[in-house]
Amino acid sequence: MKIRRILATAVAAAVTTPVVFLSAGPAFADTPKPTTSKGATAQQDDLDGPDFEELERLEAAVAAAEQKVEDLKAEREQVKNDLLAGNLGKEVVEELAAAEEAVADAKAARTAAEAVLTAAKEALTAIEADATATPEQKTAAAEAVTTAEAEVAKAVAAATAADERLARATTAWNDARVALAQKGSLLAEDIKAAEQELADAEAAVDAFWEDKGDFEECVEDGAVRSTLTGPKSITIGSSANFSLTVKNTSDRDLDSVRSYLFAAQLPESWEDIDDEDPDLDRYFDIDWKTAANPKWTELDFQDDAIELGAIGKGGKVDVTLRLTVDEDAPAGEGIAFTTGEYENEDGSCGISEQYAEVEFDIVEPSEEPEPEETASPSPSPSTSTLAPAATSGHTPQGGSSHTPVTTGGELAATGSSDALPQVAAAAGAALVLGAGAVFVARRRKVNA
């Protein structure tokens, strides 16, 4: 499972339909964790060898079934479009057009031949009535009529042949339409069967996890709190540093803490977003470092999280982020989100109910924006909080809640597009949804 695809798609969906995400709690709320006292590491070790290989096989079957459904639906949509557009095959379409043209030409030729015959007959009648006409003139007029009659006969035959050709071409065209419609019906049945295969494959994965023992839910809590600050503008083609502070606000030490980060370019309008491939982060690269990890580490948005290690009770870790804006990026507005998660050796785990965000302008190199002070590291307009979501029964794949998401901060009123407030709230919820889904995958697909 790829974090970039999860988060980018989730944020895009939030942007285009923010009400959906603002009414959904984090999927992480239903993430299962082991009840055994062996802890998370022991559970991960249980997936070594045959168990892990079996899980890989089952998940590969799910992926293959999903792709099959997607391909069949795309094929059926193409059939539908071909029917509407009359795309029934090059030969069939071209032959019908040629046959229609041949009928029109034959009709015109017959009309012309009949006109010549009529004129020849009138000339013959006139000559025969003319007492001064010579025998040669009468013979020539009679021969002209005979010749015109022969041309009319040929034109009639050609018109008949053209009509027959058109009939055959029309039949072939109709047959092609029927065949395409039948293909669409068969594809509908194939899609139904493929969707059942997908349901069976997903059920097999669920059964795999149910077979591993009892699970209880990971929590959504305030154990990990993030603060994100940074400059108010970044020049296209350059980099800027942001500061991320992750604090353990719980009453115990946390054995393993990590942060997820996502940066997005804000669209000028909802219509600018491609629902299929939103790719909102395409103009950004992010690197990070900490005191414990002093070398810049690339965050490739694929599987990566910022690994912070253990954080003691009341402790914190400061992270320096370097966000680079691609030289091909357009000027506009951007926003970055972050949230945290933890897991402990005793099996307890959770994701933060809070996320932090910061907005910034993306400016042309020629622009000289006024100096901006870096935001305060304390909770401020750059920090928003998600309302905790009620959790329910065992859901191995993660779930969602209908608890509304609320935001505790507001964005700067200056220089922001109309979309910015909605994006801030909705995409923050989407980040937690996506990060939770990634966490489920990471716990399940260990040692990959």
Secondary structure, DSSP 8 states (H G I E B T S, - for coil): --HHHHHHHHHHHHHHSHHHHHT---GGGG-EEE-STTHHHHHHHTTSTHHHHHHHHHHHHHHHHHHHHHHHHHHHHHHHHHHHHT---HHHHHHHHHHHHHHHHHHHHHHHHHHHHHHHHHHHHHHHH-TT--HHHHHHHHHHHHHHHHHHHHHHHHHHHHHHHHHHHHHHHHHHHHHHHHHHHHHHHHHHHHHHHHHHHHHHHHHHHHTT--EEE-EEESSEEEEEE--SEEETT-EEEEEEEEEE-SSS-EEEEEEEEEEEEE-SSGGG--SS---TTTTEEEEEE-SSS-S-EEE-SSS--EEEEEE-TT-EEEEEEEEEE-TT--SEEEEEEEEEEEE-TTS-EEEEEEEEEEEEEEE-TT----------SSSSTTEEE-------S--TT----------S----SSS--TTHHHHHHHHHHHHHHHHHHHHHHHHHSTT-
